[in-house]
Amino acid sequence: MNTLLIFIAAILPALALWLYVWKKDTQPEPASQLIKAILWGVAICIPVAFTEQWVQTMLFGAGGSPTSLFGTTAEAFFVAAIPEETAKLFVLWLILRKNPYFDEHYDGIVYAVCVGLGFAAVENFFYLYGQENWLGTAIGRALLSVPGHYAFAVLMGYYYSLYHFVERSAKNAVSILLVPVMAHGVYDALALSGSVNPLIGGISFSVLIYFCIKMQKEAQRKLISMVERDRK
């Protein structure tokens, strides 16, 4: 029973955000394509976890962890942000490269969110499973971590569509990966700082809340801009 409740708590935030994006699609994608994208997001969790463990060991030694703010920042970018966002982009490319339904600006966001939230739901479950205070953790992650993955996905999907439909410039091409990596890395760097310096961690948490609000507003602005492009 407890495992079922944890599973529900893990997937509900991702499902709610996915439904929000899906309902804004004026020409919804085939269910088979959306399920495929979600399953790809789920599938990459295992290879990403192994990659992250390998990078963690390379940076801090077997079983090691960062002991400075420089270390937590390196962990944020090299252990989490770069491997995760690179894997998401790779499967997004696999899904869209020969997809005949990828024919609207908004579609890039839809598919990227499917991948990102599939990944986030599985990650969320493993963070909650086995914890005594899983409900408190679930609430915190529902408010910050899962919406974070959602925002990273919106940013990736936005620039993917911008490059594909609007302007095939080097700037847009680089932004497809760079922008979500930077957003993800800054998010994790702020979140991890408290593990080595509680005082700075407390300040960073306040900055993190502000950063998350701004990031969600930016993601919403980009999402709406793609919806409006398709209405023209």
N, C-alpha and C positions, 0 to 999 in steps of 0.2 A: 504493500500500500504506500509506504514511504517513498519507494523508488518511483512509483507512478506519479505521486504528487511532485516530486523533484523534476520528473520528465515534463510534466505539464507546466510547471513554473519556469523551466528552461526554455521551452519553445513558445510560450504565449507572447512574450515581448516581440520576438522575431515575427511571429505570425501577424500580430497587430500592425506592425510597420509594413510588412509585405502587403497586407490587405489595403492599407492606405495608398501605397504606390500603385497597386493593381487597379483600384477603383478610379484612379485618375487617367487610366489609359483609355482613350476614346475608341481605339480599335484593339481590343485585347488580343494578346498573343495566344496561340494554341496551347491548351493545357499540357500537352505532351512536351512542348518546348520549355515551358516554365518548370515543369517537374524535372526535366533533364538538367536544367540550370541549377536548381536547388540541390539535386543529387550530386552534381559536380562539386558544389560548395561543401557538401558533406564529405565527399570522397577525398578531398585534398587535406582534410584534417590530419590524417595519419602521416602522410609523407612530410607535411609541414611540421608536425610535432617532432619527428625524427631529425629534421633539418635544424630546428630550433635547439634541440638537445645537443646536437653536434657543435653548433656555433657557440652555445653556452659553455661547453667543455673547452673549446678552442680559446675562448676569451678568458675564462675564469678557472679552468682546471676541472677535473672530475668532481662533481658534487659541489663545485664552488659557486659563489654568488658575488655580486659587486659590493665593494666596501666604501665607495666614494660616489659623489654625484656624477663625476665623469663616467664611472662604471655603470651607474643606473641609466645614464643617457645612452651609452653604447649598447646596453642591453635592450633598451627601448627600440632603438633603430635597427641594430644588426640581428638581434635574436627574435624580435617580434615583427616590427613594421615591414622591413624589407622582405623577409621570407613569405609572410602572409599575403602582402599586397601583390608581390610578384606571382605567387601561385594563383591568386584570384584573377589576375590579369591574363595569365596563360590560359586558364580554362574559359574565361570570357572570350578570348580570341578563338579558341577551339569551337565554342558554341556559335559564334557570330560569323566566322569567316566564310561559310557557305550556307548561311541561313537565309532562305528566301523571304522569311517573315520579318527580317531586320530591314524595315523600309520606312521607319519614322524616326524622327529625332529622339522622341521619348523612349524608344525601344532600348537604346543603350543603357538607360537608367534602369528600366524594368529588369533586364537580364542581369545587370551588375548587382542589383539589389537581391535578386534570387540567389546568386552565388554567395554574396556577402552574408546574407541572413541564414542561408543553409550552414555556412561555416560557423556563424555566431551561435546558432542554436546548439550545435554539437559541443562547441567550446564551453558554452554556458552550462550544459549538463555536467561535463566533467569537472567544472569548477565547483558545482553544487554537491555532486555525489560524494558521499562519505563525510560530509561536514555536519557537525552537530547543529550549528546555527545556520543551516542552509537557507532558511527563510529570510533572514537578515541579509545574507549574501545575495540571494535572489532579487530582493528589492533593490539593493544597491546596483547590481548589474543591469537590472531592468531600466534603471534611471540613467545609467552612464555607459556601461560597456556595450550593450546591444545597440542602443542608439548611436554609439560611436561607430560601430561596424556599418550600420546603416548609412551614416553620413559619409564614411570613406567610400562606400559603394556608389552612392549618388555622385560623388565627385569623379570617380573613375568612369562611370557610365556617361556622365555629362561630356567629359573630354573625349571619350571614345567616339561618341556621336558627333561631337563638334569636328573632330578630325575626319570622320568618315563622310559626313554630309555637307559640311560647311567649308572648311579650309584645311587642306592637307599640308599644314606648315610644320616645321620642326618644333616650334613652340608647343603646338597642340599635341603633337606626338609624344614629346617628353612629358607633358603635363598629365597624360593618361596615368602614368605610374608615379611621377614625382609628387604631384599634389596629394594623392591619398597617402603616400609614404610619409610625407612631411606631417600631415595632419595626424596620422596614426602614431608617428614617432614622438611628436610633441605631447600628445595625449598620454602615452605610456611613460614618457620621461617625467611628466608632472605627477602621475599616479605613483611611480616607483620611488620618488625622491624621499618619501617618508621612511623607507626601509633602512636608510643609512643616516638620516638626519631628521629627527622628529620635528624640530623647530621649523626648518625649511620645508619639511613635508606638510606642516599645517598651513604655511603660507601658500605652498604649491597647490594644495587642495582647493583653496579659495580661487586661485588663478585657473585651476582646472575647471571649476564650475563655470567661470566666466568664458573660458575657451570653448567649452561644450555648447553653451548657449549661442555664442557667435558662430560656431561651426554648424549647428543645426539651422540657424538662420541663413547661412550661406548655402547650405545644401538645399533648403527650401526654395531659395531664390533661383538656384540653377534648375531645380526640378520644374518650377513654374515656367521658367523661360523656355524650356524644351516643349512643354505642353502648349505654350502660346505659339511657338514656331510651327507646330503641326496644325494649328487652327488657321494659319494664314493661307 
